[in-house]
Amino acid sequence: MLVSGKEKLERMRDGRVVYVGSEKVTDVTTHPAFRHAAQSVADLYDRKADPAKRDVFSYEENGEHFSIYWLRCRNRDDLARRTRGLKAIADGTYGLIGRTPDHVAGMVTGLAMKPEVLEELGAGRGRNLMAYYEYARKNDIYLAFACVPPTGIRSPDMFPGQERKDPTLRVVDEDADGVTISGMKMLATGAVFADEVWIGNLIPLDEKYKKEGITCAVPMNAPGVSLWARQSYEQPVRNEADYPLSYRFDETDSVLVCDRVKVPWERVFLHDNGAMSRTIYIKTPANCYANHQSNVRFWAKMGLVVGLASRICQANGVDRIPGVRETLGRLAALEATIGGLVQGQIEAWEAFPEGWACYNRRHMYAALNWCQEHHTEIIDTLRTLVGGAALQMPASIDVLADPALRERFGDWWATPSMEALKRMKLYKLVWDLIGSEFAGRHMLYEKFYAGNSIIVRNQSDREAPWDRFHGIVDDLLEGIEVPDYGAAEPGH
Ligand SMILES: Cc1cc2nc3c(=O)[nH]c(=O)nc-3n(C[C@H](O)[C@H](O)[C@H](O)COP(=O)(O)OP(=O)(O)OC[C@H]3O[C@@H](n4cnc5c(N)ncnc54)[C@H](O)[C@@H]3O)c2cc1C
């Protein structure tokens, strides 16, 4: 089933509770903090449901069409096809919405390629996961996730003697029908627009906190669930042309708060297990499928960055200066690098788990690390190219409402290469990527969406073939000739 944009908007009006400060919002599709981003999500669903684009955005199984991101790949061609769909989705928002529906769906799809991992940890849990996978793809469910305990109380052992109430989400009760969960979890990006939220753990958890290991899915409108949203960047914008990205693509980050939320057993996938609550994503393609989407999204964003950099240089009249061309060439090379890192994951695909196909995990983690390391520098390069021009633009496009100001603006703000209004639109756009609050949030997002750098690099450390690397060194050492002076003895 492929849901239309209209149906998607309808689903967002399900009685969910979202707090913007003290204000309780019950319809995100009309509220000024969320309505345009909600429409961007709906537009994505319309593109996906378009019969003319079926081969890009969906696949068929037993006569039914499902969104492409639910595809469990069997071979290289499946992976390439899946990635093509992810790229089309990411291009639709210029890579500026990180948690489009394909991200968490990738995680669930990866789990559904090896449900035995869950089944071994609790009878029936693997079966629950498969039933959920079928339900989610059949109903084109948009899942967000909240998988990190709140900052500041993650290591209570570090503060001996300082007892404090720990609000980390955990199981507080259970009975024949299911578990009851209470507490908070961060940081559910996109959740205000999603249908359900996946609760779990993406950072290692000590076994003694096993009640926090709970891994389950909860509808956004479940009794006791609320989302505490950060400040909206869309809300203060009066004209789209002033902050065009904040206006349309603020996906919103929220803290998930659960107050005695009942979760039926059918929606519980892991219970009473701290140590394995992160490992399940690594022993299956879940982590790889989800983060491959992040790599593809970054690639889409790079297209926007490079195009903007070039247009800005044209507008500034510096695009033919050799030193500037070198910088543009470097940015273009970086865009091609991430493209290559994405394609490489397909070409070097792995038969993992048996019978299925996974993107090359080492290449995927390398790309994740590359993006995390380079985003700040890339945006700073763009900022440097822009110079002060963005701040020469009037505060708002409404300057055009005054005939005298409009005339002066049209005459004096134009350059030989560009008329005034076009310049203003361009500089307002680039400011939203390098200087606005929306831009600042993106700087943070690209640093942390997959965990801090320690977590991200740990993935590459874990997957590295250290035996092979050691073998290279050991073979080389073996071949080095040493004159026969006799064996070195300890103590001499
Ligand atoms: C915009 C945004 C969107 C997000 N969206 C989601 C989402 O949709 N779902 C979700 O589950 N999570 C999401 N996250 C949360 C994200 O997973 C966490 O922010 C991330 O795991 C990092 O945790 P933290 O912010 O508490 O930083 P920390 O882990 O506390 O790290 C902050 C800094 O502390 C230092 N540090 C921490 N630990 C160590 C150590 N052991 N050794 C040395 N230095 C250390 C490092 O300098 C590190 O950069 C999002 C985060 C952001 C910023």
The ligand as a Tripos MOL2 file, in Angstrom:
@<TRIPOS>MOLECULE
LIG
   53    58     1     0     0
SMALL
NO_CHARGES

@<TRIPOS>ATOM
      1 C1         19.7920   17.2910   15.6940 C.3       1 LIG1
      2 C2         19.8310   15.9410   16.3340 C.ar      1 LIG1
      3 C3         18.9150   14.9900   15.9440 C.ar      1 LIG1
      4 C4         18.9140   13.7220   16.5490 C.ar      1 LIG1
      5 N1         17.9840   12.7790   16.1770 N.ar      1 LIG1
      6 C5         17.9250   11.6020   16.8310 C.ar      1 LIG1
      7 C6         16.9020   10.6380   16.5310 C.ar      1 LIG1
      8 O1         16.0850   10.8200   15.6190 O.2       1 LIG1
      9 N2         16.8240    9.5200   17.2860 N.ar      1 LIG1
     10 C7         17.7140    9.2710   18.3000 C.ar      1 LIG1
     11 O2         17.5960    8.2250   18.9310 O.2       1 LIG1
     12 N3         18.6950   10.1470   18.5930 N.ar      1 LIG1
     13 C8         18.8110   11.2940   17.8990 C.ar      1 LIG1
     14 N4         19.7720   12.2120   18.2240 N.ar      1 LIG1
     15 C9         20.5000   11.9950   19.4600 C.3       1 LIG1
     16 C10        21.8450   11.4880   19.1800 C.3       1 LIG1
     17 O3         21.7440   10.1230   19.0110 O.3       1 LIG1
     18 C11        22.6690   11.9100   20.3550 C.3       1 LIG1
     19 O4         22.7820   13.3050   20.3390 O.3       1 LIG1
     20 C12        24.0020   11.2910   20.2270 C.3       1 LIG1
     21 O5         23.9010    9.9180   20.5510 O.3       1 LIG1
     22 C13        25.0240   11.9400   21.1040 C.3       1 LIG1
     23 O6         24.5970   11.9970   22.4360 O.3       1 LIG1
     24 P1         24.7070   13.3480   23.2330 P.3       1 LIG1
     25 O7         24.0620   14.4060   22.4250 O.co2     1 LIG1
     26 O8         24.2180   13.1340   24.6010 O.co2     1 LIG1
     27 O9         26.2590   13.6420   23.2710 O.3       1 LIG1
     28 P2         27.3630   12.9020   24.1320 P.3       1 LIG1
     29 O10        27.3790   11.4480   23.8800 O.co2     1 LIG1
     30 O11        27.2300   13.3120   25.5580 O.co2     1 LIG1
     31 O12        28.6710   13.5050   23.5000 O.3       1 LIG1
     32 C14        28.9310   14.9090   23.5570 C.3       1 LIG1
     33 C15        30.4270   15.0890   23.5770 C.3       1 LIG1
     34 O13        30.9520   14.6390   24.8230 O.3       1 LIG1
     35 C16        32.2450   14.0740   24.6310 C.3       1 LIG1
     36 N5         32.2100   12.6640   25.0550 N.ar      1 LIG1
     37 C17        31.1090   11.9170   25.3290 C.ar      1 LIG1
     38 N6         31.4660   10.6800   25.7060 N.ar      1 LIG1
     39 C18        32.8050   10.6400   25.6630 C.ar      1 LIG1
     40 C19        33.7730    9.6110   25.9420 C.ar      1 LIG1
     41 N7         33.3990    8.3890   26.3340 N.pl3     1 LIG1
     42 N8         35.0730    9.9340   25.7670 N.ar      1 LIG1
     43 C20        35.4640   11.1590   25.3580 C.ar      1 LIG1
     44 N9         34.5890   12.1590   25.0850 N.ar      1 LIG1
     45 C21        33.2910   11.9020   25.2440 C.ar      1 LIG1
     46 C22        32.5560   14.2270   23.1530 C.3       1 LIG1
     47 O14        33.2260   15.4520   22.9160 O.3       1 LIG1
     48 C23        31.1730   14.2830   22.5270 C.3       1 LIG1
     49 O15        31.1890   14.8730   21.2660 O.3       1 LIG1
     50 C24        19.8400   13.4460   17.5840 C.ar      1 LIG1
     51 C25        20.7720   14.4170   17.9630 C.ar      1 LIG1
     52 C26        20.7780   15.6460   17.3410 C.ar      1 LIG1
     53 C27        21.8030   16.6560   17.7810 C.3       1 LIG1
@<TRIPOS>BOND
     1     1     2 1
     2     2     3 ar
     3     2    52 ar
     4     3     4 ar
     5     4     5 ar
     6     4    50 ar
     7     5     6 ar
     8     6     7 ar
     9     6    13 1
    10     7     8 2
    11     7     9 ar
    12     9    10 ar
    13    10    11 2
    14    10    12 ar
    15    12    13 ar
    16    13    14 ar
    17    14    15 1
    18    14    50 ar
    19    15    16 1
    20    16    17 1
    21    16    18 1
    22    18    19 1
    23    18    20 1
    24    20    21 1
    25    20    22 1
    26    22    23 1
    27    23    24 1
    28    24    25 2
    29    24    26 1
    30    24    27 1
    31    27    28 1
    32    28    29 2
    33    28    30 1
    34    28    31 1
    35    31    32 1
    36    32    33 1
    37    33    34 1
    38    33    48 1
    39    34    35 1
    40    35    36 1
    41    35    46 1
    42    36    37 ar
    43    36    45 ar
    44    37    38 ar
    45    38    39 ar
    46    39    40 ar
    47    39    45 ar
    48    40    41 1
    49    40    42 ar
    50    42    43 ar
    51    43    44 ar
    52    44    45 ar
    53    46    47 1
    54    46    48 1
    55    48    49 1
    56    50    51 ar
    57    51    52 ar
    58    52    53 1
@<TRIPOS>SUBSTRUCTURE
     1 LIG1         1 GROUP 0 **** ****
